[in-house]
């Protein structure tokens, strides 16, 4: 895709056109042109979703980081430390 624009009455319309369509003709490309705002917006959404840090799994109140439940002794110790 090649970035280009057209101008009409003091306004620019940005879009991308298929390089194959530009070189060989419109009949050789299925996607002839795409609005720049549409393409760039879609690209930003995809980049943000890929670059976002992975969600951490929520642990229950009495669950260790490896997913195992706390033992009775651990729960008792935790409760006593909260009371202090």
N, C-alpha and C positions, 0 to 999 in steps of 0.2 A: 504494500500500500504506500502511496506517495501523498504527502500532505500538499494541498493546494487550496485556492479560494476563488470565489467570484465576487464581483462588486456590483451593487445595484443601488442607485440613489443614496450615496454616501454610507452604505452599509456593506460589510464584508460577510460573506457566507463561507465558513471554513468547512472543508470536507476532505476525505481521503478517497483516492481512486486506485483501482487495481492496476498494478504495473503492467500486467499481461494485456489488459484491455487498452492501456495507453499505447503499448508497443505494437500489438497484433490486431487490435480492433475489439469493439465491444462484445462481439459474439463469442469470443474466446474466454470470457470471464463471467462466472455466475453472479458474483457480488461486484457490481460495477463501481458504485460509490457509496460511501457511508458518511453520515454527518460527523464532524469532528467532535462535537459535544457528546454525542451518543457513544462513539468509540472510546474516547478518553475517559468518560464517566464509567463505562463498563470496566475498563482497564484498572482504574483506581479502586473500584469495589473489589475486584479480584486480587489486586496487590494487598489491600488492607486485610482481606480474609486470610491470605497466605502468610503475611508477616505478623499477624496478631499472635501473641504468646498463647500457647495451649492452655485451655481451662484446666484448673486443678480440681480434682475430684474432692467433693465435700466429705469430710469425715464426720461420722456421728459423734456424739458427745463422748462416748466411752469406746473409742476405737483407736488403735495405734496407727501410725502412718503406713504400715504394711498391710492394713485392712483387718488385722486380727482384733477380736474384742479384748478389752482389758480383763485381767484376772481380778478376783474379789479383793485381793490384797492391794492391787494397784488402785482400784476404785476407792477403797477405804482410805488409803494414804492420800489420795487426791482430795477427798472430802475433808479430811482433817486439816490439810494444808490450806483449804479455802476458809475454814473457820477461824484460823489464826489472825 
